[in-house]
């Protein structure tokens, strides 16, 4: 499964959990468009292995509160939760149909350390904020495979991350998005912590980009 290439060793129970997730996905895929992928090798490579890339760099080691922003069919959150049961995982997506599938997976695989939120990042931020409009900032890490730009993902994750928390992004090694996000990164609101090289996919080299939030987010505007 490419685990050795990533320096990962999984238990039999973890492998069974990942297989169970893919089996459920293929069953639901017959009636609900969860992913454009159909071939089992693609499902393993893209949904499983690329999700486990977020374990590189040990940013998710220990007991952490993690938000999977825009989880879709449950990636990367479900594979991470299977392989790192100490994580307190929240899976967020605005699609009710996809979250119905995610909830079925969590129930079937008994992933009791996971919860779901049907909402957008902005909506969740406002729902969690107290009357003072100060951001909730409850998560130690935000992970996302979202296709948004680095700048946009920073704006979504900011109110949800605690000071010292990290936003983890899987991005092409040569991406103009970092240059575009430079004004935000040098503003003091964020600090680029580390880039971890990841296994190449075809001709594209990938990196795990970890960006830390050093200070609290200013109060959110009233909604």
N, C-alpha and C positions, 0 to 999 in steps of 0.2 A: 504493500500500500504506500510505499514511499516514506514510511515512518523512519527507517534507518537513515535515510538521506537527511532527515530533520533532527536526528539524534533523539528520537522519541521511542520509548518502550511502553507498551500498553498491556494491561492485564487482560485475561480472557473475558472478564466481566465487562471491561470497557469496550473491547472489540465486539462483544455481543450487543452492547448498547448501541454502538454505531451502526451495526448491521440491522438492528431492529428499527432504528430511525429511518434508514434507507428503504427498508421493506414497507414501512408505513407510508413514506413519501410516494413510492411507486404505486401503492394501492390508491391513495387519494388523487394522484396525478391523473388517473383515468377519468375523474369527474371534475377536477378542479385544477386550473392552470397555476401550479405552484412555482414552476421553473421551466425555462425553455430547454433545459437539458433533458435528454432521453436516454442516452447510452449510459450503462452502469459505470463504465470507466470514467466518463465525464463527471458523473455524480460523485464518485469517490474523489476524483482529483479536485473538483471545484468546491463541492459542499463540505467534504471531510478534510482533506489535506490542507486546502487553503484556509479553512477555519482554524486548524491546529497551528498554522503559522503564527497565530496571535500568542502562542505560548513561548515563542522565541524571545530571548532577552530577559526572561523571568519577571516581567512586569506584572504578571498575574499570579505570582507565587504567594502562598499564604491565604488567609481568609479575607477576601476582599468583596466589597459590594460593587458589582459590575452591571453596567447598562449596555445592552445590545441595541443600538440605535438603528431602527429600520430593519428589523430582523427578517422580514419576509417569511420564507419557509422555515425559519429557525436558525439561520446562519449569520454569524459564527456561534451564536449563543448555545444552541443545543449540543453540538460536538464539544464545545469547551466545557459545558456543564457535565457531560458524560465523563470526560477525562479529568476534570478538576472538581470533584464533588464538594470541596470546601468552599467554593465560590458561592456567594449569595447573588444569584443572577436574575435580572429583570429583563424581559424581552419586550421591546416596544415596536409596534407597527400600527398604522391606521387602518389596515385592511382587516375587516371582521372575518372574512372567509379564511384568510391565511392564519389568523390568530386562532380560529376554531381548530385548524389542523395542529397548530403548535400546542394548544392546550391538550389535544388528544395524545400527542406524543409525550408530553410531560406526565400525563396520567398513566399511560401505558408503560412507560419506562420508569415510573415512580421517581421522577426527578423533583422531589419535594422541596429542594432548595432553590427552585425557580418560581418566578411569578410572571404574569403577563400584564401588559397595559395596552389597550386599544386607544391610540392617540398619536398625535404628532409630538415632536420634541418640544415645540413651543407650547403646545397645549399642556403637556405634562409639567413643564416648568411653572406655568401659571397655576395649575391645580395644586402643586406641592408647596407653593410659596405661602408663608404666613401673612397675616394682615399687614405687616410692615412692608410688604413687597420685597423683602430681602430674598434672594434666591435660596432654594432649599439646599443645594450643594451636598447631597447625601452620598454620591457615588465616588468610590476610589478610582475607578477606571471606566471609560466609555470605549466600547469597541464598535466598529461599523465597517461593513463592506459597501456602504453607500457610494453612489457614483457622484456625489456632490464634490465641489472643489474643496480644497483644504480650508480656505477662508470661510466658506459657508458652514462646513462641519465644525469649525472652531466656534462659530457663533451659536450653533445649536447646542454644543456640548458644554459651553462655558457655565451657564446657570445651574447645570446639573452636577458638575464636578466639584469636589471639595478642594480647597487650597492644598496643593501638593499632589493632587490627582493627575492622571495622565489620560490623554486621548490617543488611542492606538489605531493607526490607519495602515492598510496594506496598499501600497502605491508602486507604480513603475519607478525604477531607480532613477531614470532620467525623466523627470516630470517638471513642466513649467509651472505647476501649481505652487510649488514652494517659493519660487521667485515672486509669484503674484501675491503670496501670503506674507511676504517679507515685512511690509509695514505693520501687520498685526503682530508678527513674531518679535519685532524690535520695539514694540510699544511698551513692553513690560508686562502685558497681560498674559503672555504665553512665553514659554522657553522651550526651544527644541532640545530634547534630552539626548536622543540617540537614534541612529538609523541602523537597523540590523539587516544584513543581507539575507535574502530568502532564495530558495531554489528557483531557477529560471523556468518560465513557462514558454516553450517554443523559443522564439528569438527575443523575448522580452525578459529583462532582469527585473526582479521585484525587491522591495525593501519593506520592512516593518518600521514605520515612522512613529516614534513616541514623542508626544509634545506635552509638556507639563504646564499646569496652571499654578503659578507661584502665589497668587494673592486672591482674596475674595472677589467675586463679581459684584459690580455696583447694583443697587436696587433695581428691580424690574419695573417697567412702567405699568400703571394700573390698567387692567383689561376690562 
